[in-house]
């Protein structure tokens, strides 16, 4: 609720408290929210550190890789974000979050040599197709 009302600093404190006792998939979900809060609050270095720990601890998490790429983008590290997202998509080729994040970067990157509109559309369509069978449609 705190995040929905825009109180991300308070939400971050709550997520940090919850992290202390969380294990397994619950810990993973909580840590994802911590990364989101850091990104929204502009704490990109903390977001990157959390995303790195998340990918280390949950190696089968394409969402963690996607968050790491997004945090790099927020820090202006477009080339590094592209490397992380491309590697993640190679590892998790059916990942909707990674396809979506890479499509977003390929379409909107401020560095023109990193943009690729055709591939962005291909990946966006792939992400939409993956979402078609999910519980979010």
C-alpha positions in Angstrom: 0.0 0.0 0.0 2.8 2.4 0.8 4.3 2.0 -2.7 0.9 2.6 -4.3 0.6 5.9 -2.4 4.1 7.0 -3.5 5.6 6.6 0.0 8.6 4.6 -1.3 10.9 5.5 1.5 8.5 4.1 4.1 7.9 1.1 1.9 11.6 0.4 1.7 11.8 0.4 5.5 9.0 -2.1 5.7 10.5 -4.4 3.0 13.9 -4.2 4.8 12.3 -5.4 8.1 10.4 -8.2 6.3 13.6 -9.3 4.6 15.1 -10.3 8.0 12.7 -13.2 8.5 11.9 -14.2 4.9 13.2 -17.3 3.2 12.9 -19.0 -0.2 10.5 -17.5 -2.8 9.2 -15.0 -0.3 12.7 -13.7 0.3 13.1 -13.4 -3.4 9.9 -11.4 -3.9 10.8 -9.1 -1.0 14.2 -8.4 -2.4 12.8 -7.6 -5.8 10.6 -5.0 -4.1 13.6 -3.6 -2.3 15.4 -3.2 -5.7 12.3 -1.4 -7.1 12.2 1.0 -4.2 15.9 1.9 -4.5 15.4 2.5 -8.3 12.3 4.7 -7.7 14.1 6.6 -4.9 17.1 7.2 -7.2 19.4 5.0 -5.1 20.9 3.3 -8.2 24.0 2.1 -6.5 22.0 0.4 -3.8 19.7 -1.0 -6.5 22.6 -2.4 -8.4 24.1 -4.0 -5.2 20.8 -5.6 -4.3 20.2 -6.8 -7.8 23.7 -8.3 -7.9 22.9 -10.2 -4.6 19.6 -11.2 -5.9 21.1 -12.7 -9.1 23.8 -14.4 -7.0 21.3 -15.9 -4.5 18.6 -16.8 -7.0 20.5 -17.7 -10.1 17.3 -18.9 -11.9 15.7 -15.5 -11.6 15.3 -13.6 -14.9 13.4 -10.9 -13.0 16.6 -10.2 -11.0 18.6 -9.9 -14.2 16.0 -7.5 -15.7 16.1 -5.4 -12.5 19.9 -5.2 -12.7 19.6 -4.0 -16.3 17.1 -1.4 -15.4 19.2 -0.2 -12.5 22.2 0.2 -14.8 20.0 2.2 -17.2 18.9 4.4 -14.4 22.5 5.1 -13.6 23.2 6.0 -17.2 25.2 2.9 -17.9 23.4 2.0 -21.2 26.1 -0.2 -22.7 26.5 -2.2 -19.5 22.7 -2.6 -19.2 22.6 -3.9 -22.8 25.3 -6.4 -22.0 23.5 -7.6 -18.8 20.1 -7.8 -20.6 21.5 -9.6 -23.7 23.3 -12.1 -21.5 20.2 -12.6 -19.4 18.0 -13.2 -22.5 20.5 -15.7 -23.8 20.3 -17.5 -20.5 16.5 -17.2 -20.2 15.2 -17.0 -23.8 11.5 -17.3 -22.8 11.6 -14.6 -20.1 8.9 -12.0 -20.6 10.5 -9.4 -18.2 13.9 -9.7 -19.9 12.4 -9.5 -23.4 10.4 -6.5 -22.3 13.3 -4.6 -20.6 15.6 -5.2 -23.6 12.9 -4.1 -26.1 12.4 -1.0 -24.0 16.2 -0.2 -24.1 16.5 -1.0 -27.8 13.7 1.4 -28.5 14.5 4.3 -26.1 18.3 4.3 -25.5 19.7 7.8 -25.7 22.8 6.4 -27.3 21.7 6.0 -30.9 24.3 3.3 -31.7 22.6 1.1 -29.1 19.1 1.4 -30.5 17.6 -1.2 -32.8 14.0 -0.6 -33.6 13.3 -3.8 -35.5 14.7 -6.0 -32.8 12.8 -3.9 -30.2 9.5 -4.6 -31.9 10.4 -8.3 -32.3 11.2 -8.6 -28.5 8.1 -6.5 -27.5 5.9 -8.8 -29.5 7.6 -11.8 -28.0 7.0 -10.4 -24.5 3.3 -9.7 -25.3 2.9 -13.3 -26.6 4.5 -14.6 -23.4 2.0 -12.5 -21.4 -1.0 -13.8 -23.4 -1.1 -17.0 -21.3 -0.2 -15.4 -18.0 -2.5 -14.5 -15.1 -2.0 -10.8 -15.8 -4.1 -10.8 -19.0 
